[in-house]
Amino acid sequence: MLLSQILIDAIERFPQKLAVVCGNIRYDYTTFKTRVSKLANALNSFGIKPGDRVAIIHKNCHCFLESYFAAALAGIVIVPINYRLSKKEFTYILNNSDAKVLITHSEFRNKILPILEHTPQLTKVIWTGEFNDTEQSGKHVSYENLIKDNPPLKLPALNIPENSIAQLYYTSGTTGQPKGVVLTHKNNYAHTLGAMKELDLNESDNWLHVSPMFHLADAWAVWTITKAGGTHIIVPEFNPENVLRIMETERVTISNFIPTLLNILINHQGVDKFNYKYLRLIMSGGAPIAHEVVRKVIDIFKCEYTQTYGMTETSPFLTMSILKPHMKKLPLEEQFKYLVTTGRPFSNVQLRVINEKNYDVLRNDKEVGEIIVKGETITPEYWKLPEETSKRIKDGWLYTGDLARLNEEGYLTIVDRKDDMIITGGENVYSIEIENVLYSHPDILESAVVGLPDDIWGEKIIAVTVLKEVRILMKKILLTSVENISPILKYPKELNLLMNCQRLAQTKSPSKN
């Protein structure tokens, strides 16, 4: 179960199949494999051995895709880093991971060069984009020159254990330094097989890499789409007009969007002028999504929709709201009730929702508990953090910190993070439930609900909303408490429900309902 085998199998099955579309670049699988194996050989020539770390700071690009596979072929651990981070965060991650090589784009030169004196373990910086040839003899080398000058790595690749580390993803917590999440070849491969089965992926699929490739919201598709023999359609960054156009011209069949991007797409003025007839499935994940956004996605794109939930620690998927066969016979409104849940457990995953006494919650869509998971896709450890590992992983079960309910069909609905739950007047209030009410109003584009300290109630509920007309005309954020939200909500039904939520939170002996 090595990730290198995925590319080897793809070459045997689909040598002439279009593998990559990135701007004007179009590579078939044979060309793609040649470039990847040359890059892998170049990394070896720098003295990088199996298990060593190579970092990448880059926007979505065919170079990012090639770097993932080159690392896999050479048995190297790749460390994808969010290019939006600060110099301080770059320095910490590069040093904490002991990265010996960095792959990056020349547009980040002003952020990268100043940190090199603080990252002495970096022996090489490989630049894509513009490159000054006079620097090539030293620490700095050109990505394209490496591919041009190096012979391909002989395949098959190194024979390493399937539990060897493949990637090291750094996640930012609310406090402290970023944590490195270890994912093995086996973690990724098991997830790939599960995703292919769940999503019915095959060589006719064209995947749009629009979410960041440094994040597992998209990076899981690097392996899965290649295993299926599909085509990788890559855009460097999110631009709604460009994304919608590419969805039409490149015949995109499937993609995953974080809810914020989906919300922008469906509210884009030009969304109706493109044809999406090849699109069969849109997925969303990475954050909760409002029910009204899901309705609009289905209505505008005329395709199936699946909500997902997962974590970096789980490769990432834990649930999908794919309908069970008998549900597809239900009326559309009944189907929608399940589609907007967080979903039922993903293949290869054991999932429980437990209360404070470690008992499984009832499937009544009311009782709330913490999600814990076990399986081949779960991280074995946090990088250099044995105490954090033992705190979060107990007897093979990963404690996610996410709170959820289960309905009668076993579909989850996440209500909050364990650490983010609002406790006001002695009652637990879940922010997502209030946010869903806010999203039902036609004038609200985005909303977030948080708790702030209060001398009387312990915490008070605060809603931060962005109005559609404010986003378009003024781009101002309206900060208001739930009690004063009536100027925004003109409809009594929504206002009454919000006020009931507030009253429930402030009642000393609230109803269990």
Backbone hydrogen bonds, N-H to C=O, Kabsch-Sander energy under -0.5 kcal/mol:
donor,donor_aa,acceptor,acceptor_aa,energy
5,Q,2,L,-1.0
6,I,2,L,-0.5
6,I,3,L,-1.0
7,L,3,L,-0.8
8,I,4,S,-1.7
9,D,5,Q,-2.7
10,A,6,I,-1.8
11,I,7,L,-2.1
12,E,8,I,-1.6
13,R,9,D,-1.9
14,F,10,A,-3.2
17,K,14,F,-1.0
19,A,27,Y,-2.6
20,V,27,Y,-2.1
21,V,232,H,-2.9
22,C,25,I,-2.5
23,G,234,I,-0.6
25,I,22,C,-2.1
27,Y,20,V,-1.9
29,Y,17,K,-1.9
30,T,15,P,-1.8
32,F,28,D,-2.6
33,K,29,Y,-2.5
34,T,30,T,-2.0
35,R,31,T,-2.3
36,V,32,F,-2.5
37,S,33,K,-2.7
38,K,34,T,-1.8
39,L,35,R,-2.2
40,A,36,V,-2.4
41,N,37,S,-1.9
42,A,38,K,-2.2
43,L,39,L,-2.1
44,N,40,A,-2.0
45,S,41,N,-2.0
46,F,42,A,-0.8
46,F,43,L,-0.9
47,G,44,N,-2.0
48,I,43,L,-1.5
49,K,47,G,-0.5
51,G,75,G,-2.3
52,D,49,K,-2.4
54,V,77,V,-2.8
55,A,101,V,-2.7
56,I,79,V,-2.1
57,I,103,I,-2.5
58,H,56,I,-0.5
58,H,81,I,-0.5
60,N,236,P,-1.1
64,F,61,C,-0.6
65,L,61,C,-1.6
66,E,62,H,-2.6
67,S,63,C,-2.1
68,Y,64,F,-2.0
69,F,65,L,-1.7
70,A,66,E,-2.8
71,A,67,S,-2.2
72,A,68,Y,-1.6
73,L,69,F,-2.6
74,A,70,A,-1.8
75,G,71,A,-0.7
75,G,72,A,-0.7
76,I,71,A,-2.6
77,V,52,D,-2.9
78,I,76,I,-0.6
78,I,166,A,-2.2
79,V,54,V,-2.5
81,I,56,I,-2.5
85,L,82,N,-1.6
90,F,86,S,-2.5
91,T,87,K,-2.6
92,Y,88,K,-2.2
93,I,89,E,-2.4
94,L,90,F,-2.6
95,N,91,T,-2.2
96,N,92,Y,-3.1
97,S,93,I,-2.3
98,D,94,L,-0.5
98,D,95,N,-0.5
99,A,94,L,-1.8
100,K,53,R,-2.5
101,V,53,R,-0.9
102,L,124,K,-1.9
103,I,55,A,-2.5
104,T,102,L,-0.5
104,T,126,I,-2.7
105,H,57,I,-0.8
106,S,128,T,-1.7
108,F,105,H,-2.1
109,R,106,S,-1.8
111,K,108,F,-1.1
112,I,108,F,-2.3
113,L,109,R,-2.4
115,I,112,I,-1.3
116,L,112,I,-0.7
116,L,113,L,-1.1
118,H,115,I,-1.4
119,T,116,L,-1.1
122,L,119,T,-1.8
123,T,100,K,-3.1
123,T,121,Q,-0.6
124,K,100,K,-1.4
125,V,139,K,-2.4
126,I,102,L,-3.3
127,W,125,V,-0.6
127,W,141,V,-3.0
128,T,104,T,-2.5
133,D,131,F,-0.8
135,E,132,N,-2.2
136,Q,133,D,-1.5
138,G,135,E,-1.8
140,H,135,E,-0.7
141,V,125,V,-2.5
143,Y,127,W,-2.8
146,L,142,S,-1.9
147,I,143,Y,-1.8
148,K,144,E,-2.1
149,D,145,N,-2.5
150,N,146,L,-1.5
153,L,37,S,-0.5
158,L,73,L,-1.1
160,I,158,L,-1.0
164,S,161,P,-1.9
166,A,183,L,-2.8
167,Q,183,L,-2.2
168,L,78,I,-2.0
169,Y,181,V,-2.2
170,Y,80,P,-0.6
171,T,169,Y,-0.6
171,T,179,K,-2.7
173,G,171,T,-0.5
179,K,171,T,-2.6
181,V,169,Y,-4.0
181,V,179,K,-0.6
182,V,180,G,-0.6
182,V,381,E,-1.8
183,L,167,Q,-2.2
185,H,164,S,-1.9
186,K,162,E,-2.3
188,N,184,T,-2.1
189,Y,185,H,-2.7
190,A,186,K,-2.6
191,H,187,N,-1.9
192,T,188,N,-2.5
193,L,189,Y,-2.2
194,G,190,A,-2.0
195,A,191,H,-2.8
196,M,192,T,-2.3
197,K,193,L,-1.7
198,E,194,G,-2.7
199,L,195,A,-2.5
200,D,196,M,-0.8
201,L,196,M,-1.3
205,D,202,N,-2.0
207,W,205,D,-0.6
207,W,231,T,-2.4
208,L,254,I,-1.6
209,H,207,W,-0.7
209,H,233,I,-3.7
210,V,208,L,-1.3
215,H,212,P,-1.4
218,D,212,P,-0.5
218,D,215,H,-1.8
219,A,215,H,-2.6
220,W,216,L,-0.8
221,A,218,D,-2.0
222,V,219,A,-1.3
223,W,219,A,-0.6
223,W,220,W,-0.7
224,T,220,W,-1.8
225,I,221,A,-2.1
226,T,221,A,-0.5
226,T,222,V,-0.6
227,K,223,W,-2.5
228,A,224,T,-1.9
229,G,225,I,-0.8
229,G,226,T,-0.8
230,G,225,I,-2.6
231,T,205,D,-2.2
232,H,19,A,-3.3
233,I,207,W,-3.4
233,I,231,T,-0.7
234,I,21,V,-3.0
234,I,232,H,-0.6
235,V,209,H,-1.9
243,V,239,N,-3.0
244,L,240,P,-2.4
245,R,241,E,-2.0
246,I,242,N,-2.6
247,M,243,V,-2.2
248,E,244,L,-1.1
249,T,245,R,-2.9
250,E,246,I,-2.5
251,R,248,E,-1.0
252,V,247,M,-1.2
253,T,206,N,-2.0
254,I,206,N,-1.5
255,S,281,L,-1.1
256,N,208,L,-0.5
257,F,283,M,-2.6
261,L,258,I,-0.9
262,L,258,I,-1.8
263,N,259,P,-2.7
264,I,260,T,-1.8
265,L,261,L,-2.3
266,I,262,L,-2.5
267,N,263,N,-1.0
268,H,265,L,-1.5
271,V,268,H,-1.7
273,K,270,G,-1.5
274,F,271,V,-0.6
279,L,276,Y,-1.3
280,R,253,T,-2.5
281,L,253,T,-1.8
282,I,304,E,-2.2
283,M,255,S,-2.4
284,S,306,T,-1.7
285,G,257,F,-1.3
294,V,290,A,-1.6
295,R,291,H,-2.1
296,K,292,E,-1.9
297,V,293,V,-2.3
298,I,294,V,-2.3
299,D,295,R,-2.1
300,I,296,K,-2.8
301,F,297,V,-2.4
302,K,298,I,-1.3
304,E,280,R,-1.8
306,T,282,I,-2.1
308,T,284,S,-2.6
309,Y,319,T,-1.7
311,M,316,P,-1.7
314,T,311,M,-1.5
315,S,312,T,-1.3
318,L,309,Y,-3.4
319,T,309,Y,-2.0
320,M,344,R,-2.1
321,S,307,Q,-2.3
327,M,324,K,-1.4
328,K,324,K,-0.9
328,K,325,P,-0.8
329,K,326,H,-0.9
330,L,327,M,-1.7
334,E,331,P,-0.6
335,Q,331,P,-2.2
336,F,332,L,-2.5
337,K,333,E,-1.1
338,Y,334,E,-0.6
338,Y,335,Q,-1.3
339,L,335,Q,-2.2
340,V,336,F,-1.9
341,T,338,Y,-1.3
342,T,412,L,-2.6
343,G,412,L,-1.1
344,R,320,M,-2.4
346,F,318,L,-2.8
349,V,346,F,-1.6
350,Q,374,K,-3.2
351,L,349,V,-0.5
352,R,372,I,-2.6
354,I,370,E,-2.6
355,N,359,Y,-2.8
358,N,355,N,-2.1
361,V,353,V,-2.7
364,N,362,L,-1.7
365,D,406,L,-3.0
369,G,404,A,-2.3
370,E,354,I,-2.7
371,I,402,D,-2.5
372,I,352,R,-2.6
373,V,398,L,-2.0
374,K,350,Q,-2.2
376,E,348,N,-0.6
378,I,375,G,-1.4
379,T,313,E,-3.2
383,W,180,G,-3.0
385,L,382,Y,-1.7
389,T,385,L,-2.3
390,S,386,P,-2.3
391,K,387,E,-1.7
392,R,388,E,-2.1
393,I,389,T,-2.8
394,K,392,R,-0.6
394,K,397,W,-2.7
397,W,394,K,-2.3
398,L,373,V,-3.2
399,Y,392,R,-3.0
399,Y,397,W,-0.6
400,T,371,I,-2.1
400,T,398,L,-0.8
403,L,416,D,-3.2
404,A,369,G,-2.7
405,R,413,T,-2.0
406,L,362,L,-0.5
407,N,411,Y,-2.1
410,G,407,N,-1.9
412,L,343,G,-2.9
413,T,405,R,-1.9
415,V,403,L,-2.5
416,D,403,L,-1.2
418,K,401,G,-3.9
420,D,417,R,-0.8
421,M,417,R,-1.1
422,I,429,V,-2.0
423,I,421,M,-0.5
424,T,422,I,-0.6
424,T,427,E,-2.2
425,G,457,W,-2.5
427,E,424,T,-1.7
427,E,505,A,-0.6
429,V,422,I,-3.3
431,S,429,V,-0.6
432,I,415,V,-1.2
433,E,430,Y,-0.8
434,I,430,Y,-1.0
435,E,431,S,-2.5
436,N,432,I,-2.3
437,V,433,E,-1.1
438,L,434,I,-2.1
439,Y,435,E,-2.6
440,S,436,N,-0.8
440,S,437,V,-0.7
441,H,438,L,-1.7
444,I,441,H,-1.5
445,L,443,D,-0.5
445,L,466,V,-2.7
446,E,466,V,-1.6
448,A,464,V,-2.4
450,V,462,I,-2.7
452,L,460,K,-2.4
454,D,458,G,-1.6
458,G,454,D,-1.5
459,E,457,W,-1.2
460,K,452,L,-3.0
462,I,450,V,-3.0
463,A,480,T,-1.9
464,V,448,A,-3.5
464,V,462,I,-0.5
465,T,463,A,-0.6
465,T,478,L,-2.0
466,V,446,E,-2.8
467,L,465,T,-0.5
468,K,443,D,-2.4
471,R,467,L,-2.7
472,I,468,K,-1.9
473,L,469,E,-2.8
474,M,469,E,-0.6
474,M,470,V,-1.5
475,K,470,V,-6.0
478,L,465,T,-1.9
479,L,477,I,-0.6
480,T,463,A,-1.9
480,T,478,L,-0.6
482,V,461,I,-1.1
484,N,481,S,-0.8
485,I,482,V,-1.5
488,I,485,I,-1.7
489,L,485,I,-2.1
490,K,488,I,-0.8
495,L,491,Y,-2.1
496,N,492,P,-3.2
497,L,493,K,-2.0
498,L,494,E,-2.2
499,M,495,L,-2.6
500,N,496,N,-2.4
501,C,497,L,-2.1
502,Q,498,L,-2.2
503,R,499,M,-2.8
504,L,500,N,-2.8
505,A,501,C,-2.1
506,Q,502,Q,-1.2
507,T,504,L,-1.2
